[in-house]
Amino acid sequence: MLTKIARLRVPLGFLFGAVVLWLAQPTPRTLVVGGIVALAGEAMRIWAAGHLEKGREVTSSGPYRLTRHPLYLGSTLIGTGLAIAAATMAVAAIVLGYLAITLAAAIRTEETHLTEKFGATYPDYRAGRMSVTRSYSIGRAMRNREYRAAVGVIAVLVILLWKLSFEP
């Protein structure tokens, strides 16, 4: 069940995203504050993606020194920022519920997969016994297709700004 939820998080994100945009009632203040939080989340994701060698090794440089799941932390900040920008309790409930369920499932399945794939290396990383020094690379972030999330965040903020222009 967890694997299925983890795999469906992106399509579910688009579905819930459409509902969130429909329900959103942004104000100038909530759009600015939420936009800052969402952009900080995307910055975290870009930083993480620039250190990540997906599927090839356990990454422990950059933000991975601070948290095991910086991409999910970034996604949580993005979702929180968009909930703030949308300025409705219904949106906040949808976003927080979606994040809690899908990211918890993704983290559990990912940690199991990494332990199976990399053996003792992942538990060593979790215990803080592993450190790899690697410089950030924008090329690595591009290979990890983080530009897709960046475009998505900007598009949602533009839609919210457009929606704000029609509010009385």
C-alpha positions as CSV (number, residue, x, y, z in Angstrom):
1,M,0.0,0.0,0.0
2,L,2.8,2.4,0.9
3,T,4.6,1.8,-2.4
4,K,1.4,2.5,-4.3
5,I,0.8,5.8,-2.5
6,A,4.4,6.8,-3.0
7,R,4.2,6.1,-6.7
8,L,0.9,8.0,-7.1
9,R,2.2,11.1,-5.3
10,V,2.9,13.0,-8.5
11,P,-0.4,12.3,-10.3
12,L,-2.2,12.9,-7.1
13,G,-0.3,16.2,-6.7
14,F,-1.6,17.4,-10.0
15,L,-5.2,16.4,-9.1
16,F,-5.1,18.1,-5.7
17,G,-3.2,21.0,-7.2
18,A,-6.1,21.7,-9.6
19,V,-8.5,21.6,-6.6
20,V,-6.2,23.9,-4.6
21,L,-6.0,26.4,-7.4
22,W,-9.8,26.4,-7.8
23,L,-10.3,26.9,-4.0
24,A,-7.6,29.5,-3.6
25,Q,-8.5,33.0,-2.5
26,P,-5.1,34.7,-2.4
27,T,-4.5,38.2,-1.0
28,P,-1.5,40.4,-1.9
29,R,0.0,39.6,1.6
30,T,-0.6,35.9,1.5
31,L,0.8,35.6,-2.0
32,V,4.0,37.4,-1.1
33,V,4.6,35.5,2.2
34,G,3.5,32.1,0.7
35,G,5.6,32.8,-2.4
36,I,8.7,33.4,-0.3
37,V,8.2,30.2,1.6
38,A,7.5,28.2,-1.7
39,L,10.6,29.7,-3.4
40,A,12.7,28.8,-0.3
41,G,11.4,25.3,-0.7
42,E,12.4,25.2,-4.3
43,A,15.8,26.6,-3.5
44,M,16.2,23.7,-1.0
45,R,15.2,21.2,-3.8
46,I,17.7,22.8,-6.3
47,W,20.5,22.6,-3.7
48,A,19.7,19.0,-3.0
49,A,19.4,18.0,-6.7
50,G,22.8,19.5,-7.3
51,H,24.3,17.0,-4.9
52,L,22.3,14.0,-5.7
53,E,23.5,11.1,-7.8
54,K,20.2,9.4,-8.0
55,G,20.3,5.6,-7.9
56,R,24.1,5.5,-8.0
57,E,25.1,6.1,-4.4
58,V,24.0,7.3,-1.0
59,T,24.4,11.1,-1.1
60,S,25.7,12.8,2.1
61,S,27.0,16.2,0.8
62,G,25.2,19.5,0.7
63,P,21.8,19.5,2.4
64,Y,22.1,15.7,2.9
65,R,24.5,16.5,5.7
66,L,21.6,18.2,7.5
67,T,18.6,16.1,6.7
68,R,18.1,12.7,5.1
69,H,15.3,13.9,2.8
70,P,16.0,17.5,1.6
71,L,14.0,17.1,-1.5
72,Y,10.9,16.2,0.6
73,L,11.7,19.0,3.0
74,G,11.8,21.3,0.0
75,S,8.5,19.9,-1.2
76,T,7.0,20.4,2.2
77,L,8.1,24.1,2.2
78,I,6.7,24.5,-1.3
79,G,3.3,23.0,-0.3
80,T,3.2,25.1,2.9
81,G,4.0,28.2,0.9
82,L,1.3,27.5,-1.6
83,A,-1.2,26.8,1.2
84,I,-0.3,30.2,2.7
85,A,-0.6,31.9,-0.7
86,A,-4.0,30.3,-1.3
87,A,-5.3,31.8,2.0
88,T,-8.1,29.3,2.7
89,M,-8.3,26.7,5.5
90,A,-9.7,24.1,3.0
91,V,-6.5,24.4,0.9
92,A,-4.3,24.2,4.0
93,A,-6.1,20.9,5.0
94,I,-5.8,19.5,1.5
95,V,-2.1,20.4,1.2
96,L,-1.1,19.2,4.7
97,G,-3.1,15.9,4.3
98,Y,-1.5,15.3,0.9
99,L,2.0,16.0,2.2
100,A,1.6,13.9,5.4
101,I,0.3,10.9,3.6
102,T,2.3,10.8,0.4
103,L,5.6,12.0,1.8
104,A,5.5,9.6,4.7
105,A,4.8,6.7,2.3
106,A,7.6,7.9,0.0
107,I,10.1,8.2,2.8
108,R,9.4,4.7,4.1
109,T,9.6,3.1,0.7
110,E,12.7,5.0,-0.3
111,E,14.6,4.2,2.9
112,T,13.7,0.5,2.5
113,H,14.9,0.6,-1.2
114,L,18.1,2.4,-0.3
115,T,18.9,-0.1,2.4
116,E,18.3,-3.0,0.0
117,K,20.2,-1.5,-2.8
118,F,23.2,-0.1,-0.9
119,G,23.4,-2.5,2.1
120,A,25.1,-1.1,5.2
121,T,26.0,2.2,3.5
122,Y,22.5,3.7,4.0
123,P,22.2,2.7,7.7
124,D,25.7,4.1,8.2
125,Y,24.6,7.4,6.6
126,R,21.5,7.5,8.8
127,A,23.7,7.0,11.8
128,G,26.0,9.8,10.8
129,R,28.9,7.6,10.0
130,M,29.3,8.5,6.4
131,S,30.3,11.7,4.7
132,V,31.2,12.5,1.1
133,T,32.4,15.9,0.1
134,R,31.0,16.9,-3.3
135,S,30.5,20.4,-4.8
136,Y,27.2,21.6,-5.9
137,S,26.6,21.2,-9.7
138,I,23.9,22.9,-11.6
139,G,24.4,20.3,-14.3
140,R,23.6,17.6,-11.8
141,A,20.5,19.5,-10.8
142,M,19.4,19.7,-14.4
143,R,20.1,15.9,-15.0
144,N,17.9,15.3,-12.0
145,R,15.2,17.4,-13.8
146,E,14.7,19.8,-10.9
147,Y,13.8,22.5,-13.5
148,R,10.4,20.8,-13.7
149,A,9.6,21.5,-10.1
150,A,10.9,25.1,-10.5
151,V,8.7,25.7,-13.5
152,G,5.7,24.2,-11.6
153,V,6.2,26.5,-8.6
154,I,6.5,29.5,-10.8
155,A,3.5,28.5,-12.8
156,V,1.3,28.1,-9.7
157,L,2.4,31.4,-8.3
158,V,1.6,33.1,-11.6
159,I,-1.8,31.5,-11.6
160,L,-2.4,32.7,-8.1
161,L,-1.3,36.2,-9.1
162,W,-3.7,36.0,-12.1
163,K,-6.5,34.8,-9.8
164,L,-5.7,37.6,-7.4
165,S,-6.2,40.2,-10.2
166,F,-9.9,39.0,-10.5
167,E,-10.7,39.3,-6.8
168,P,-12.8,42.3,-5.8
